[in-house]
Amino acid sequence: MSERLEDARPDGRPAIVWLGFLAMCVGMFMAILDVQVVATSLPTIQSALDIDPDQMSWIQTAYLIAEVVAIPLTGLLTRLLTMRWLFVVAITLFVTASAGCAASGSFGALVAWRVLQGFSGGTLIPSVFSAVFILFPDMRQALATTIAGVLAVLAPTVGPIVGGWLTETYSWHWLFLINILPGIASATLAARFLPRQAADPSELRHLDGLSLLLMAAALTALELSLKEAPTSGWTSAYVLSLLAVCLLSGSAFITRTLRRGRPIVDLGNFGDRNFLVGSVLSFILGIGLFGSVYLMPVFLAFIRGHDALEIGVTMLVTGIAQLVTAPVAVALEKRMDARLLSAAGFALFAIGVGMSAFQDPRSDYDAMFWPQVVRGVAIMFCLLPPTRLALGTLPADRVPDASGLFNLMRNLGGAIGIALIDTIIYTRSEPLGHGLLARLQAGDIEAATFVGAPAEIISRHSFDADTMATLDPLVQTAASVQAINEAWMVVAILTGCALLSVPFARRPAPGEDRR
């Protein structure tokens, strides 16, 4: 296996290799973009297909569960199909599923196609990041990682504006139809230009079906519990049952996997100290990145009343800052210690997240501009150096498995981060509202200014039924803003915790990452 992966790095015609890699990046971008454009237009899809409101979230949940199960299987599928054919098959299935989603006339059909779409899309991200370290020599890896990283974090940023524009200009079907032409082009170029390798059908004979089922059960139960916990409660019977299934099946999977000579996922990669630290950083980045991309639309939609297109325009600031910073990140990543850059990146990202924790009900584009700039500048330093730490010193035959685990950690961090954010918003809004009302009744001018309450009402100290009818919506909105601010601060603190893990990484020995 090692020899086959080493042979994947061609010595000549680098332009051909770049064409194949860029084709993979396009496919990955479409898969990530798909999640966000659909999220912004769920109400439109719900209305068009007459879906019950309590079932609407399954359109996204079905995709995310299938995706998180597929991600760690990337190494196995790479060994079975080769990197080239795994990507071609995955993007072809993704395009087919996208067409199926667009043609769906019922909720059941749409969810079924979303499962296939999520499973096929789940292998695309780790495939691209493993290709960086398989296809390119060390001097080109920073640039390749930057291209992949920019597209990976740009897709969620531009997703709201793309989704809003497509829905308002055409119809919800185009949320899926936009995947077809780029997907076909990506598959064609990848099949033509990616290196040819020999497949290994013996992987099927050694496939551990029980381990696969245990892994799928653990990840599915975890995703479902994180989805339900904020609304049902973390101690509800349903959530506790799901967490128990996750714990038991996950423990059985880990025990069984570590004892097998050819496991479906090589958990031994976590024995490499730099990979472990890089995975921790990837997990924390998932909390910060997914959390910030989630919190901004929540605030802009529910507090400011903006539509998807307006939200997308506001969030473009992060993407532009990220693009401007990318060349600087590439230059520094080649010259500086990955540990130092990682620490600087996460410190800056935590500051950018924390800057958003001081919003009021009137905050809008101007108040969000500089926090987005800081986060956009930091993102590439939170992605490139940790990727180098995690994957840059591993042998080539371990990279596909390691890339799957590395990307899984980011997705799990994002899922846990969003569940934590929802829990804060759901549980803290009401007590914060009571606290604001008590301060208003005590004549607190600072609270009145924050809430936006008319000064004459506060000065009268008269809180009759008419006054309360005027204040109630203002207080509820202000309480939601305070809860969102608390969520921002918690995410900032968790992001800052990444700095604690960086010193445990070791500096690669000279030539160690020059595979």
C-alpha positions in Angstrom: 0.0 0.0 0.0 2.8 2.4 0.9 4.4 1.8 -2.5 1.2 2.5 -4.3 0.7 5.8 -2.6 4.3 6.9 -3.0 3.9 6.2 -6.8 1.0 8.6 -6.8 3.3 11.5 -6.7 4.4 12.1 -10.3 7.9 13.4 -11.0 7.0 15.3 -14.2 4.3 17.5 -15.7 3.3 19.3 -12.5 0.7 21.3 -14.4 -1.2 18.1 -15.0 -1.1 17.3 -11.3 -2.4 20.7 -10.4 -5.3 20.3 -12.8 -6.3 17.1 -11.2 -6.0 18.6 -7.7 -7.9 21.7 -8.6 -10.7 19.5 -10.0 -10.8 17.8 -6.6 -11.0 21.2 -4.9 -14.0 22.2 -7.0 -15.8 19.0 -6.0 -15.0 19.6 -2.3 -16.2 23.2 -2.5 -19.6 22.2 -4.0 -20.1 19.6 -1.2 -19.4 22.1 1.5 -21.4 24.9 -0.2 -24.4 22.6 -0.5 -24.8 22.3 3.3 -25.0 26.1 3.7 -27.2 27.0 0.7 -29.8 24.5 1.8 -29.7 25.7 5.4 -30.6 29.2 4.4 -33.6 28.1 2.3 -35.2 25.4 4.5 -38.4 27.4 5.0 -38.9 27.7 1.2 -38.4 23.9 0.8 -40.7 23.2 3.7 -43.5 25.3 2.1 -43.0 23.8 -1.4 -43.1 20.2 -0.2 -45.6 20.7 2.6 -43.2 19.4 5.3 -44.2 19.5 9.0 -42.1 22.1 10.8 -40.8 19.5 13.3 -39.5 17.4 10.5 -37.8 20.1 8.5 -34.5 19.8 10.3 -34.1 16.2 8.9 -33.3 17.7 5.5 -30.0 18.8 7.1 -29.6 16.2 9.7 -29.8 13.3 7.2 -27.0 14.9 5.2 -24.8 15.5 8.3 -25.2 12.1 9.7 -24.3 10.4 6.4 -21.3 12.8 6.0 -19.9 12.2 9.5 -20.1 8.4 9.0 -18.3 8.6 5.6 -15.5 10.9 6.6 -13.5 8.4 8.7 -13.9 5.7 6.0 -11.9 7.8 3.5 -8.7 5.8 4.2 -10.4 2.4 3.6 -12.1 3.6 0.5 -8.8 5.1 -0.8 -7.1 1.8 -0.4 -10.0 0.0 -2.0 -10.6 2.3 -5.0 -7.4 4.4 -5.2 -7.5 8.2 -4.6 -8.4 8.9 -8.2 -11.4 6.5 -8.5 -12.6 7.3 -5.0 -12.9 10.9 -5.9 -14.5 10.2 -9.3 -17.1 7.8 -7.9 -17.8 10.1 -4.9 -18.4 13.2 -7.0 -20.5 11.2 -9.5 -22.7 10.0 -6.8 -22.9 13.5 -5.3 -24.0 14.9 -8.7 -26.6 12.1 -9.1 -27.9 12.7 -5.6 -28.1 16.4 -6.2 -30.2 15.8 -9.3 -32.4 13.5 -7.2 -32.9 16.1 -4.6 -33.9 18.7 -7.2 -36.4 16.3 -8.7 -37.9 15.2 -5.3 -41.6 15.7 -4.9 -41.9 14.5 -1.3 -40.2 14.7 2.0 -39.2 11.0 2.1 -37.6 11.2 -1.4 -35.7 14.3 -0.5 -34.3 12.8 2.7 -33.2 9.6 1.0 -31.3 11.6 -1.7 -29.8 13.7 1.0 -28.4 10.6 2.7 -26.6 9.6 -0.5 -25.5 13.2 -1.1 -24.0 13.4 2.4 -22.2 10.1 2.3 -20.6 10.8 -1.1 -19.8 14.4 -0.1 -18.3 13.3 3.2 -15.3 11.6 1.5 -14.4 14.6 -0.7 -12.9 16.9 2.0 -10.5 14.4 3.5 -9.6 13.2 0.0 -8.5 16.6 -1.0 -6.4 17.2 2.1 -4.7 13.8 1.8 -4.0 14.6 -1.8 -2.0 17.6 -0.7 0.6 15.3 1.0 0.4 12.5 -1.6 0.6 14.5 -4.8 3.0 17.3 -4.0 6.5 17.7 -2.8 7.0 19.6 0.5 7.7 22.9 -1.3 4.3 22.9 -2.9 2.3 21.6 0.0 1.7 25.0 1.6 0.2 26.4 -1.5 -2.0 23.3 -2.1 -3.2 23.4 1.5 -4.0 27.1 1.2 -6.1 26.5 -2.0 -8.0 23.7 -0.3 -8.3 25.6 3.0 -9.5 28.8 1.4 -12.2 26.9 -0.5 -13.2 24.9 2.6 -13.8 27.9 4.7 -15.0 30.2 1.9 -17.9 27.9 1.1 -19.8 28.4 4.4 -19.1 32.2 4.1 -20.6 32.7 0.6 -23.3 30.0 1.2 -26.0 32.3 2.6 -25.7 34.8 -0.3 -25.7 32.1 -2.9 -28.6 30.3 -1.3 -30.6 33.4 -0.9 -30.0 34.7 -4.4 -30.9 31.3 -6.0 -34.1 30.9 -4.0 -35.3 34.5 -4.6 -34.2 34.6 -8.3 -35.1 31.1 -9.4 -36.4 28.3 -7.1 -35.3 26.0 -4.4 -34.5 23.3 -7.0 -31.4 25.4 -8.1 -29.9 24.9 -4.7 -29.1 21.4 -5.9 -28.9 21.9 -9.7 -25.9 24.2 -9.3 -23.9 21.1 -8.3 -24.4 19.3 -11.6 -22.2 21.1 -14.2 -19.2 21.8 -11.8 -19.5 18.2 -10.5 -19.4 16.7 -14.0 -16.5 18.9 -15.0 -14.7 18.0 -11.7 -15.2 14.2 -12.3 -14.0 14.4 -15.9 -10.8 16.4 -15.1 -10.0 14.2 -12.1 -10.4 11.0 -14.1 -8.2 12.4 -16.8 -5.4 14.1 -14.8 -5.1 12.4 -11.4 -2.4 9.7 -11.2 -3.4 6.2 -12.0 -2.8 3.6 -9.2 -3.6 -0.1 -8.7 -6.7 -0.8 -6.7 -6.6 -3.2 -3.8 -9.7 -5.5 -3.9 -8.3 -7.5 -0.9 -9.6 -4.7 1.3 -13.1 -6.1 0.8 -12.1 -9.5 2.0 -10.7 -8.0 5.2 -13.6 -5.6 5.7 -14.8 -5.7 9.4 -18.5 -5.3 9.0 -19.2 -5.3 12.8 -16.7 -2.5 13.3 -18.3 -0.5 10.5 -21.8 -0.9 12.2 -20.4 0.0 15.6 -18.8 3.2 14.2 -21.9 4.2 12.3 -24.1 3.6 15.4 -21.8 5.7 17.6 -21.5 8.6 15.2 -25.2 8.6 14.3 -26.3 8.5 18.0 -23.8 11.3 18.8 -25.2 13.5 16.0 -28.8 12.9 17.0 -28.1 13.5 20.6 -26.4 16.8 19.8 -29.3 17.8 17.6 -32.0 17.1 20.3 -30.2 18.1 23.5 -30.7 21.9 23.3 -34.5 21.6 23.0 -35.2 18.3 24.8 -32.7 18.8 27.5 -29.3 17.1 28.1 -30.8 15.0 30.8 -34.0 13.9 28.9 -34.5 10.1 28.6 -34.2 10.3 24.8 -30.9 12.2 24.8 -29.4 10.1 27.6 -30.3 6.9 25.7 -28.6 8.2 22.5 -25.5 9.2 24.5 -25.5 5.7 26.1 -25.7 4.1 22.6 -22.8 6.4 21.5 -20.7 5.5 24.5 -21.2 1.7 24.3 -20.9 1.3 20.6 -18.0 3.8 20.4 -16.1 1.9 23.2 -16.8 -1.4 21.5 -15.6 0.0 18.1 -12.4 1.4 19.6 -11.6 -1.8 21.5 -12.2 -4.0 18.4 -10.4 -1.7 16.0 -7.2 -1.5 18.1 -7.0 -5.3 18.1 -7.3 -5.8 14.4 -4.4 -6.0 12.0 -6.3 -4.3 9.2 -8.9 -2.0 10.8 -11.4 0.0 8.9 -10.0 3.2 10.5 -6.4 3.4 11.7 -6.8 4.8 15.2 -3.1 4.2 15.7 -2.5 7.6 14.1 -3.5 9.2 17.4 -0.3 7.7 18.8 1.7 10.2 16.8 2.0 13.2 19.1 1.8 15.8 16.3 -1.2 14.2 14.8 -2.9 14.2 18.1 -2.2 17.9 18.7 -3.3 18.7 15.2 -6.5 16.8 15.7 -7.2 18.7 18.9 -6.6 22.0 17.1 -8.9 20.8 14.3 -11.6 20.0 16.9 -11.4 23.4 18.5 -11.3 25.1 15.1 -14.6 23.3 14.3 -16.1 24.8 17.5 -15.0 28.3 16.6 -15.5 28.2 12.8 -18.9 26.4 12.7 -20.0 28.4 15.8 -19.2 31.8 14.3 -20.8 30.9 10.9 -23.9 29.7 12.9 -24.2 32.6 15.3 -24.0 35.4 12.7 -27.1 34.3 10.7 -29.0 33.6 13.9 -28.4 37.2 15.1 -29.0 38.8 11.7 -32.2 36.8 11.0 -33.9 36.8 14.3 -32.7 40.0 15.9 -32.2 42.3 12.8 -34.8 40.6 10.6 -32.5 40.3 7.5 -33.2 37.9 4.7 -30.7 35.3 3.4 -29.3 37.6 0.7 -28.6 40.4 3.2 -27.0 38.0 5.6 -24.8 36.7 2.9 -23.6 40.2 2.0 -22.7 41.0 5.6 -20.8 37.7 6.0 -18.7 38.2 2.9 -16.4 40.4 5.0 -14.9 37.2 6.5 -14.3 35.6 3.1 -12.7 38.7 1.7 -10.3 39.1 4.7 -9.5 35.4 4.4 -8.6 35.7 0.7 -6.5 38.7 1.2 -4.6 37.0 4.0 -4.0 33.7 2.2 -0.8 34.7 0.3 0.7 36.0 3.6 -0.2 32.7 5.3 1.4 30.7 2.6 4.7 32.7 2.8 4.9 32.5 6.6 3.9 28.8 6.7 7.0 28.0 4.6 9.3 29.9 6.9 8.1 29.7 10.4 7.5 27.0 13.0 4.0 25.6 12.6 3.5 25.6 16.4 4.1 29.4 16.6 1.8 30.1 13.7 -0.9 27.9 15.1 -0.7 29.6 18.5 -0.9 33.1 16.9 -3.8 32.0 14.7 -5.9 30.6 17.5 -5.1 33.6 19.8 -6.2 36.0 17.0 -9.3 33.9 16.2 -10.3 33.8 19.8 -10.0 37.6 20.0 -12.1 38.0 16.8 -14.8 35.8 18.3 -14.7 37.6 21.6 -15.1 40.9 19.9 -18.6 39.8 18.8 -19.7 39.2 22.4 -20.6 42.9 23.0 -23.5 43.4 20.6 -26.8 45.1 21.3 -30.1 44.8 19.6 -29.1 47.6 17.1 -25.8 46.0 16.1 -25.5 45.4 12.3 -23.0 45.5 9.5 -20.7 48.2 11.0 -20.5 46.5 14.4 -19.7 43.2 12.8 -17.1 44.4 10.4 -13.9 44.4 12.4 -14.7 41.2 14.3 -15.1 39.5 10.9 -11.9 41.0 9.6 -10.0 39.7 12.6 -11.5 36.2 12.3 -10.9 36.2 8.5 -7.3 37.0 9.0 -6.9 34.3 11.6 -8.6 31.5 9.9 -5.8 30.5 7.5 -3.3 30.4 10.4 -5.8 28.1 12.3 -6.0 25.7 9.3 -2.6 25.6 7.4 -0.1 25.0 10.3 -2.3 22.5 12.2 -2.8 20.5 9.0 1.0 20.5 8.5 1.4 19.4 12.1 -1.1 16.6 11.8 -0.3 15.2 8.4 3.0 16.6 7.3 5.3 14.1 9.0 3.2 10.9 8.6 4.2 8.2 6.1 2.3 8.4 2.8 0.4 5.2 3.4 -1.1 6.6 6.6 -2.2 10.0 5.3 -5.7 9.0 3.9 -6.8 7.4 7.2 -5.3 10.3 9.1 -6.9 12.9 6.9 -10.3 11.3 7.5 -9.8 11.4 11.3 -8.4 15.0 11.1 -11.4 16.2 9.3 -13.8 14.2 11.4 -12.5 16.0 14.5 -13.4 19.4 12.9 -16.9 18.3 12.1 -17.5 16.8 15.5 -16.2 20.0 17.1 -18.6 22.0 14.9 -21.6 19.7 15.9 -20.7 20.0 19.6 -20.2 23.7 19.4 -23.5 24.4 17.7 -25.3 22.1 20.3 -23.6 24.2 23.1 -24.6 27.4 21.4 -28.2 26.4 21.1 -28.3 25.2 24.7 -27.0 28.6 25.9 -29.5 30.5 23.8 -32.5 28.3 24.8 -31.7 28.1 28.5 -30.3 31.6 29.2 -32.7 33.9 27.3 -35.5 33.6 29.9 -33.5 34.3 33.0 -31.7 37.1 31.3 -35.0 38.6 30.3 -36.2 38.5 34.0 -33.0 40.2 35.0 -33.4 43.0 32.4 -37.0 43.6 33.4 -36.0 43.8 37.1 -33.3 46.4 36.2 -35.8 48.4 34.2 -38.3 48.4 37.0 -35.5 49.7 39.3 -34.9 52.6 36.9 -31.6 51.4 35.5 -30.8 53.8 32.6 -28.0 51.6 31.2 -30.4 48.6 30.9 -33.0 50.9 29.3 -30.4 52.1 26.8 -29.4 48.5 26.0 -33.0 47.3 25.6 -34.0 50.4 23.6 -36.8 51.3 26.0 -38.3 54.8 25.8 -36.7 57.0 28.5 -40.0 58.5 29.5 -41.4 55.0 30.5 -38.4 54.3 32.7 -38.5 57.8 34.3 -42.2 57.4 35.3 -41.5 54.1 37.2 -45.0 53.1 36.2 -45.3 49.6 34.8 -48.9 49.1 34.0 -50.3 46.6 31.5 -49.8 49.0 28.5 -46.2 49.7 29.5 -45.5 46.0 29.9 -47.0 45.4 26.4 -44.6 47.9 25.0 -41.6 46.7 26.9 -42.1 42.9 26.6 -40.9 42.5 22.9 -38.0 44.8 23.5 -36.9 42.9 26.6 -37.3 39.5 24.9 -35.1 40.7 22.0 -32.5 42.2 24.3 -32.4 39.0 26.4 -31.8 36.9 23.2 -29.0 39.3 22.3 -27.4 38.8 25.7 -27.7 35.0 25.4 -26.1 35.2 22.0 -23.3 37.4 23.4 -22.7 34.7 26.1 -22.5 32.1 23.4 -19.9 34.2 21.6 -17.9 34.5 24.8 -18.0 30.8 25.5 -16.9 30.0 22.0 -14.1 32.5 22.3 -12.9 30.9 25.6 -13.0 27.4 24.1 -11.1 28.6 21.0 -8.5 30.2 23.2 -8.0 26.8 24.9 -6.3 25.6 21.8 -3.2 27.4 23.0 -2.9 24.9 25.8 -2.3 22.0 23.4 0.3 23.7 21.1 3.3 23.3 23.4 2.8 19.5 23.4 3.6 19.3 19.6 7.2 18.6 18.8 9.2 20.5 16.1 9.8 18.1 13.2 13.4 17.1 12.8 15.2 18.5 9.7 14.0 16.7 6.6 11.3 14.8 8.6 8.4 16.4 6.6 10.2 16.1 3.3 8.7 12.8 2.3 
